[in-house]
Amino acid sequence: MGRGTVKVLPWLDLRGKLGDYIYSGKVLDLLVLHLKIFPISLPLPFFFFLTQIFFLFFLFFFFDLTAQDPERILKMVKICCIGAGYVGGPTMAVIALKCPEIEVAVVDISVSRINAWNSDALPIYEPGLDEVVKQCRGKNLFFSTDVEKHVSEADIVFVSVNTPTKTQGLGAGKAADLTYWESAARMIADVSKSNKIVVEKSTVPVKTAEAIEKILTHNSKGINFQILSNPEFLAEGTAIQDLFNPDRVLIGGRETPEGKKAVEALRDVYAHWVPVDRIICTNLWSAELSKLAANAFLAQRISSVNAMSALCEATGADVSQVSHAVGKDTRIGPKFLNASVGFGGSCFQKDILNLVYICECNGLPDVANYWKQVIKVNDYQKTRFVNRIVSSMFNTVSGKKIAILGFAFKKDTGDTRETPAIDVCKGLLGDKARLSIYDPQVNEEQIQRDLSMKKFDWDHPVHLQPMSPTSIKQVSVVWDAYEATKDAHGICILTEWDEFKTLDYQRIYENMQKPAFVFDGRNIVDVAKLREIGFIVYSIGKPLDQWLKDMPAVA
């Protein structure tokens, strides 16, 4: 080479070599590497040598090579999530916030949903979500309907699509419908031009990864796909905090060299903010089953305390005192021991039905029947609640106005999937009641849609649901609790919104028909205070009002 000429190594190789030398601490070798990259002759001014040294260390600080392996940075520059729903949107927003060097794209075929994510009115309500999205959107977080483009460019593809319960065919009413998952897998295989890690984020049956792997492998065109299971354990209403400070992150992968590398790559993403000891790595099947098992266990606790609530009413015990005493046992603990009208949400019932089907398919009918009882008790609790309302109000609610306070399945969310309010409202409508519904986060269109849809239809993408839900004439939706209760014969509290605890019940009582009833499905009101005002109060699992004791028993 001539004097002053420069040999430029491939840029990416340079970064890798720099990292190797810096990690090893071989400073002299680093200088030798510099001379290999920028050979110079001694006659050149010494300041030129110093300038190059400065440039070399500039690279060192610019890429922060002392903190992270540069090769890993290169491998994780783009993440794509298929599905912009309750799981995909918040999860990707937090990853973008915690990993500013990673580009995150959330894609969905629903134009209206993506437009909402790109607006000031996000499509879902979750405390803290708005702030996270605003910090990252347009920087390293993007929402798009160009699904194929972002999937093609991504290094890691999360799949967070609907997995509804089948309504017909083999396994109807129990098995998960993997139509959307299979469609996503085929699309990934079709558009991919480079190796990818495909991550199950939806809750799926055990062995789904194996089926998806076969689809990708048989359509791979020589491209390597690694399948991981990374189930979510978010609680709606606290999802952002759950993502910031998770109890655990579970990653399942193949126990092969390639599978272990894929697990390590995803682990490194979460390790930006999650302590490594909270990141659990398992095989694929353990990860898939762990999600179903976790939801089944939580739902079981709710059904257990709800079963006790019926016995408490029959004996005069107080379910709150019973659950408090039981929860003091450190082997049991206090969480998920609050009696209520029943559990809801997108996961509990669907996952238990899925678990039942898997047990039946594997020749375990007794195990399947055990888990079926969890759902049966939940259905029983909702039916019992409706029966209590009707029997208390002279055995008929026909033509009577009933105020429904709360429609979401829990507070601090606008999610109505499998909310107990749907079954309670349908039960009252079946007895020809007039309903006035108020929920601070659920709009009229959603309520009408939920009350008119068939069971399990809610879990299909919005564009495949009925476009114009049939309006139910006996239902009015208002945006004020006082308007909902005006001239009502009874009040049903179906969501534990904090504002329902502090309402002016004296004012409400004065504007209601008499006798005025309160049916507290969440045990949030001060029963003694309301009875002083003049209400006839029913709280689940609490000693019955004298009025209710005189009514026929409800089973």
C-alpha positions in Angstrom: 0.0 0.0 0.0 1.1 3.5 -0.7 1.9 6.1 1.9 -1.2 7.4 3.7 -3.6 4.9 2.1 -6.3 3.4 4.1 -7.7 -0.1 4.0 -11.3 -0.1 5.2 -12.6 -3.3 6.7 -16.3 -4.2 6.4 -18.1 -1.9 8.8 -19.9 -4.6 10.7 -16.8 -6.7 11.1 -15.0 -3.6 12.4 -17.6 -3.2 15.1 -17.4 -6.9 16.1 -13.6 -6.8 16.3 -13.6 -3.6 18.4 -16.0 -5.2 20.8 -13.9 -8.3 21.1 -10.7 -6.4 21.9 -12.4 -4.0 24.3 -14.1 -6.9 26.2 -10.7 -8.7 26.5 -9.0 -5.6 27.7 -6.1 -5.9 25.2 -5.4 -2.2 24.7 -2.2 -2.8 22.8 -3.9 -5.2 20.6 -6.5 -2.6 20.0 -3.8 -0.2 18.8 -2.4 -2.9 16.5 -5.9 -3.4 15.1 -6.0 0.3 14.5 -2.8 0.1 12.5 -4.3 -2.8 10.4 -7.3 -0.7 9.7 -5.4 2.6 9.1 -1.8 1.7 8.1 0.3 4.8 8.2 4.0 5.6 7.6 6.0 7.3 10.2 6.7 10.4 8.0 3.0 11.3 8.3 2.5 14.0 10.9 2.0 12.6 14.4 -1.2 14.6 14.9 -2.8 12.5 12.2 -2.0 9.4 14.2 -3.6 11.0 17.3 -6.6 12.0 15.2 -7.2 8.5 14.2 -6.8 7.3 17.8 -9.4 9.9 18.8 -11.7 8.6 16.1 -11.3 5.0 17.2 -12.3 5.9 20.8 -15.1 7.9 19.4 -16.4 4.7 17.9 -16.0 3.0 21.2 -18.2 5.5 23.1 -20.7 6.0 20.3 -21.6 2.3 20.2 -21.3 1.8 23.9 -19.4 -1.4 23.4 -18.5 -1.7 27.0 -22.2 -2.2 27.9 -23.5 -4.5 25.2 -22.2 -7.0 22.7 -22.3 -5.2 19.4 -23.2 -8.3 17.5 -26.3 -8.6 19.6 -27.3 -5.0 18.9 -27.1 -5.7 15.2 -29.3 -8.7 15.5 -32.1 -6.9 17.4 -32.7 -3.7 15.5 -36.3 -4.5 14.4 -39.2 -6.1 16.2 -42.7 -6.4 14.6 -45.9 -7.4 16.4 -48.8 -8.8 14.5 -52.0 -7.7 16.4 -52.6 -4.3 17.9 -54.9 -5.4 20.7 -54.8 -5.5 24.5 -51.6 -7.5 24.6 -49.7 -6.4 21.5 -50.1 -2.6 21.9 -49.1 -2.2 25.5 -46.3 -4.8 25.4 -44.6 -3.3 22.3 -45.0 0.2 23.7 -43.1 -0.7 26.8 -40.4 -2.6 24.8 -39.9 0.5 22.7 -39.7 2.7 25.8 -37.2 0.5 27.5 -35.1 -0.4 24.4 -34.7 2.9 22.5 -32.1 1.4 20.1 -34.7 -1.2 18.9 -37.3 -0.2 16.3 -40.7 -1.6 17.1 -43.6 -1.8 14.7 -47.1 -2.9 15.7 -49.2 -4.0 12.7 -52.8 -4.9 12.2 -55.2 -5.2 9.2 -57.8 -3.1 11.0 -57.4 0.4 9.6 -59.6 2.0 12.3 -57.6 0.4 15.1 -54.3 1.5 13.7 -55.6 5.0 13.1 -56.7 5.1 16.8 -53.2 4.0 17.9 -51.8 6.9 15.9 -54.3 9.4 17.4 -54.8 11.0 20.8 -57.6 8.6 21.5 -56.1 5.2 21.9 -58.3 2.2 21.1 -57.9 0.7 24.6 -57.9 2.3 28.1 -55.1 1.3 30.4 -53.7 3.6 33.1 -50.3 4.9 32.0 -50.5 3.6 28.5 -51.1 6.9 26.9 -47.9 8.4 28.4 -45.8 5.5 27.2 -47.1 5.6 23.6 -46.6 9.4 23.4 -43.0 9.1 24.5 -42.1 6.6 21.8 -44.5 7.0 18.9 -42.8 8.3 15.8 -39.3 7.7 17.3 -38.9 3.9 17.6 -42.5 2.9 17.9 -44.7 2.7 14.9 -48.3 1.6 14.2 -49.1 0.5 10.6 -51.4 -1.5 8.4 -48.5 -2.5 6.1 -48.2 -5.9 7.7 -46.1 -7.6 5.1 -43.5 -4.8 4.9 -42.8 -4.7 8.6 -42.9 -8.5 9.0 -40.4 -8.9 6.1 -38.0 -6.4 7.7 -38.2 -7.6 11.3 -35.7 -9.8 13.1 -38.2 -10.9 15.8 -41.9 -11.2 15.0 -44.4 -11.4 17.9 -47.8 -12.9 17.0 -50.6 -11.6 19.2 -53.7 -12.5 17.2 -57.1 -13.7 18.3 -57.5 -17.3 19.4 -61.2 -17.6 20.0 -63.1 -20.6 21.2 -64.4 -22.7 18.3 -68.2 -22.4 17.8 -68.6 -25.3 15.4 -66.8 -28.4 14.2 -64.4 -30.6 16.2 -63.9 -29.2 19.7 -66.8 -26.7 19.4 -67.3 -24.8 22.7 -64.0 -25.8 24.1 -61.0 -25.9 21.7 -59.2 -22.8 20.5 -59.7 -21.7 16.9 -56.2 -21.2 15.5 -57.4 -19.9 12.1 -55.9 -16.5 12.6 -52.6 -17.9 14.0 -52.2 -20.3 11.0 -52.9 -17.4 8.6 -50.3 -15.3 10.3 -47.7 -18.1 10.1 -48.3 -18.6 6.4 -48.0 -14.9 5.8 -44.7 -14.8 7.7 -43.3 -17.7 5.7 -44.4 -16.1 2.4 -42.9 -12.6 2.9 -39.7 -13.4 4.9 -36.4 -12.9 3.2 -34.2 -13.5 6.2 -34.0 -15.7 9.3 -36.5 -14.8 12.0 -37.5 -15.5 15.5 -41.3 -16.0 15.7 -42.8 -15.5 19.2 -46.1 -16.8 20.4 -47.6 -14.0 22.4 -51.3 -15.1 22.1 -52.5 -17.7 24.6 -52.5 -20.9 22.6 -53.0 -24.6 23.3 -50.0 -26.8 24.2 -48.2 -28.0 21.0 -49.3 -25.0 18.9 -45.7 -24.1 18.4 -45.1 -27.5 16.9 -47.9 -27.0 14.4 -46.7 -23.5 13.5 -43.1 -24.7 13.2 -44.3 -27.3 10.6 -46.1 -24.6 8.6 -43.1 -22.3 8.6 -40.6 -25.1 7.9 -42.6 -26.5 4.9 -42.9 -23.0 3.4 -39.5 -21.6 4.4 -37.7 -21.4 1.1 -34.5 -22.0 2.9 -35.1 -19.5 5.6 -34.6 -20.5 9.2 -37.4 -19.8 11.7 -37.1 -20.3 15.5 -40.3 -20.5 17.4 -40.6 -19.2 21.0 -43.4 -19.1 23.5 -43.5 -15.9 25.5 -47.0 -15.9 27.2 -48.3 -12.7 28.7 -49.3 -12.5 32.4 -50.8 -9.0 32.4 -53.7 -8.0 34.5 -55.9 -5.4 32.8 -56.0 -2.2 34.8 -52.4 -2.6 35.9 -50.9 -3.9 32.6 -48.3 -1.1 32.3 -47.1 -1.6 35.8 -47.1 -5.3 35.2 -44.9 -4.8 32.2 -42.5 -2.4 34.0 -42.2 -4.7 37.0 -43.2 -8.2 36.1 -43.3 -11.1 38.6 -41.7 -13.1 35.9 -41.1 -13.2 32.1 -41.5 -16.7 30.7 -39.7 -17.7 27.5 -40.0 -21.2 26.0 -37.9 -22.5 23.1 -36.5 -25.6 21.5 -33.6 -27.2 23.4 -31.3 -27.1 20.4 -28.3 -24.8 19.8 -30.4 -22.6 17.5 -33.4 -22.7 19.9 -31.2 -21.6 22.8 -29.7 -18.7 20.8 -33.2 -17.5 20.0 -34.2 -17.7 23.7 -31.1 -15.8 24.6 -31.9 -13.1 22.0 -35.4 -12.5 23.4 -34.1 -12.7 26.9 -31.6 -9.9 26.1 -34.5 -7.7 25.0 -36.3 -8.0 28.4 -33.0 -7.8 30.3 -32.9 -4.1 29.4 -35.2 -3.6 32.4 -36.2 -6.9 33.9 -33.8 -8.6 36.4 -32.3 -11.7 34.9 -33.5 -13.8 37.8 -37.1 -13.0 36.9 -36.7 -14.2 33.3 -37.6 -17.9 33.3 -36.4 -20.0 30.3 -38.2 -23.4 29.7 -39.0 -25.7 26.8 -41.8 -24.8 24.5 -44.4 -27.1 25.9 -43.8 -26.0 29.5 -44.2 -22.3 28.6 -47.4 -22.9 26.7 -49.0 -25.0 29.5 -47.8 -22.6 32.2 -50.0 -19.8 30.8 -53.1 -22.0 30.8 -52.3 -23.4 34.3 -51.8 -19.9 35.7 -55.2 -18.6 34.5 -56.9 -21.9 35.6 -55.5 -21.5 39.1 -56.5 -17.9 39.4 -60.1 -18.6 38.2 -60.3 -21.6 40.5 -59.6 -19.3 43.5 -62.4 -16.9 42.5 -64.9 -19.8 42.0 -63.9 -21.2 45.3 -64.6 -18.0 47.3 -67.8 -17.5 45.2 -69.0 -21.0 46.2 -68.3 -20.1 49.8 -70.3 -16.9 49.4 -73.5 -18.9 48.7 -72.9 -20.9 51.8 -72.3 -17.7 53.8 -75.6 -16.3 52.8 -77.4 -19.5 53.8 -75.7 -19.6 57.2 -75.4 -16.0 58.2 -71.6 -15.9 57.8 -69.8 -13.0 56.2 -67.7 -14.0 53.2 -65.4 -11.0 53.6 -64.5 -12.2 57.2 -64.1 -15.8 56.0 -61.8 -14.9 53.1 -59.8 -12.6 55.3 -59.2 -15.4 57.8 -58.4 -17.9 55.1 -56.0 -15.4 53.3 -54.0 -14.9 56.5 -52.7 -18.4 56.0 -49.3 -17.8 54.3 -49.8 -21.0 52.3 -52.9 -19.5 50.7 -52.5 -15.7 50.7 -55.1 -13.0 50.3 -55.1 -12.4 46.5 -58.1 -13.4 44.4 -60.3 -14.1 47.4 -62.9 -11.4 46.9 -66.4 -12.7 46.3 -68.2 -11.2 43.4 -70.8 -11.7 40.7 -68.2 -13.8 38.8 -65.0 -13.6 36.8 -64.7 -12.2 33.3 -62.1 -11.1 30.9 -60.7 -12.6 27.7 -58.6 -15.3 29.2 -60.0 -17.2 32.2 -63.0 -19.0 30.7 -61.4 -19.5 27.3 -58.2 -20.9 28.8 -60.0 -23.3 31.1 -62.2 -24.5 28.2 -59.0 -25.0 26.3 -57.5 -26.9 29.2 -60.6 -29.1 29.4 -60.3 -30.0 25.8 -56.6 -30.8 26.0 -57.3 -33.1 29.0 -60.1 -34.9 27.1 -57.9 -35.3 24.0 -55.2 -36.8 26.2 -57.5 -39.4 27.9 -57.9 -37.5 31.2 -61.7 -37.2 31.6 -61.5 -36.8 35.4 -59.1 -34.0 35.2 -61.2 -32.3 32.5 -64.3 -32.6 34.7 -62.4 -31.0 37.6 -61.7 -27.9 35.6 -65.2 -27.8 34.2 -66.5 -27.2 37.7 -64.6 -23.9 37.9 -66.7 -22.5 35.0 -69.9 -24.1 36.2 -69.6 -22.3 39.6 -68.9 -19.1 37.7 -72.0 -19.5 35.7 -74.0 -20.5 38.8 -72.9 -17.3 40.6 -74.2 -15.1 37.7 -77.5 -16.9 37.5 -77.8 -16.8 41.3 -77.3 -13.0 41.3 -80.0 -12.5 38.6 -82.4 -14.8 40.5 -81.8 -12.9 43.7 -82.7 -9.6 42.0 -85.9 -11.0 40.5 -87.1 -12.8 43.6 -86.4 -9.7 45.8 -88.5 -7.4 43.6 -91.7 -9.4 44.1 -90.6 -12.1 41.7 -90.8 -9.9 38.6 -88.8 -7.1 37.0 -91.0 -6.7 34.0 -91.2 -3.1 32.9 -89.1 -2.0 35.9 -86.1 0.3 35.4 -82.9 -1.3 36.7 -79.7 0.8 36.8 -76.6 -1.0 35.9 -73.5 0.6 37.3 -70.4 -0.8 35.5 -70.2 -2.9 32.4 -66.4 -3.6 32.0 -65.3 -6.9 33.5 -63.1 -5.0 36.1 -62.2 -1.5 37.1 -59.6 0.6 35.3 -60.2 -1.0 31.9 -62.7 -0.6 29.1 -62.6 -4.3 28.2 -65.9 -6.0 28.2 -64.9 -9.5 27.0 -66.7 -12.1 29.0 -67.8 -9.5 31.5 -70.3 -10.9 34.0 -72.5 -7.8 33.2 -73.4 -9.4 29.8 -75.0 -12.5 31.4 -76.6 -10.4 34.2 -78.1 -7.9 31.7 -79.4 -10.7 29.4 -80.9 -12.4 32.4 -82.8 -9.3 33.4 -83.8 -8.5 29.8 -85.2 -12.0 29.6 -87.6 -11.0 32.4 -88.5 -7.9 30.4 -86.6 -5.3 32.6 -85.6 -1.9 31.3 -81.9 -1.3 31.8 -80.1 2.0 32.2 -76.4 1.4 31.9 -73.4 3.6 33.0 -69.8 2.7 32.7 -67.1 5.5 32.6 -65.0 3.6 30.0 -67.5 1.7 27.8 -69.5 3.3 25.1 -73.0 2.6 23.9 -71.9 0.9 20.7 -69.8 -1.6 22.6 -72.6 -2.3 25.1 -75.2 -2.8 22.4 -72.8 -5.0 20.5 -72.0 -7.2 23.5 -75.7 -7.7 24.4 -76.6 -8.6 20.8 -73.7 -10.9 19.9 -73.6 -14.7 20.2 -71.3 -16.3 22.8 -67.7 -16.4 21.7 -68.2 -14.0 18.7 -66.5 -11.3 20.7 -63.1 -12.9 20.3 -63.1 -12.6 16.5 -61.4 -9.5 14.9 -63.7 -6.5 15.0 -64.0 -6.4 11.2 -65.4 -9.9 11.3 -68.0 -9.1 14.0 -71.5 -7.8 13.1 -71.0 -4.3 11.7 -74.3 -2.8 13.0 -75.3 -4.5 16.2 -79.1 -4.8 16.7 -80.1 -2.0 19.1 -82.0 -3.4 22.1 -84.9 -1.1 22.9 -85.0 -1.9 26.6 -81.4 -0.7 27.0 -80.3 2.9 27.4 -76.7 3.9 27.9 -76.0 7.1 29.9 -72.9 8.9 30.9 -73.8 9.7 34.5 -74.5 7.5 37.5 -77.3 9.8 38.8 -79.0 9.8 35.4 -78.8 6.0 35.3 -80.4 5.6 38.8 -83.1 8.3 38.4 -86.6 6.7 38.8 -85.0 3.2 38.9 -86.5 0.4 41.1 -83.1 -1.1 41.7 -79.3 -0.7 41.2 -76.9 -3.4 40.2 -73.2 -2.7 40.8 -71.3 -4.9 38.4 -67.9 -3.2 38.2 -65.9 -2.1 41.2 -65.1 1.4 39.8 -63.9 3.6 42.7 -66.4 6.4 41.9 -69.2 4.0 42.8 -68.0 4.0 46.4 -68.3 7.8 46.8 -71.6 8.5 45.1 -74.2 10.5 46.9 -76.5 7.6 47.8 -78.9 9.9 49.7 -79.5 11.9 46.6 -79.8 8.7 44.6 -82.4 7.2 47.1 -84.5 10.3 46.9 -84.8 10.0 43.1 -85.6 6.3 43.0 -88.9 4.3 43.1 -89.6 2.8 46.5 -88.8 0.4 47.9 -85.3 1.1 46.5 -82.9 -1.9 46.1 -79.1 -2.1 45.8 -77.6 -5.3 44.5 -73.9 -5.1 45.1 -72.1 -7.6 42.9 -68.7 -6.4 44.0 -69.1 -5.8 47.7 -67.9 -2.2 47.6 -70.7 -0.2 49.3 -71.1 0.5 53.0 -74.1 -1.8 53.6 -75.0 -0.3 57.0 -74.9 3.2 55.8 -77.2 2.4 52.8 -79.6 0.6 55.0 -79.8 3.7 57.3 -80.7 5.7 54.2 -83.5 3.3 53.5 -82.2 1.0 50.8 -82.8 -2.7 50.8 -79.3 -4.0 50.2 -78.0 -7.3 48.9 -74.2 -7.9 49.0 -72.8 -11.2 47.8 -71.9 -13.5 50.7 -73.0 -11.1 53.4 -75.7 -11.6 56.0 -79.1 -11.0 54.3 -81.3 -8.0 54.8 -84.4 -8.9 56.7 -86.5 -8.1 53.6 -84.5 -10.7 51.7 -84.8 -13.3 54.4 -88.5 -13.2 54.0 -88.2 -13.9 50.2 -88.0 -17.4 48.7 -84.6 -19.0 48.9 -82.4 -18.6 45.8 -80.3 -21.5 44.6 
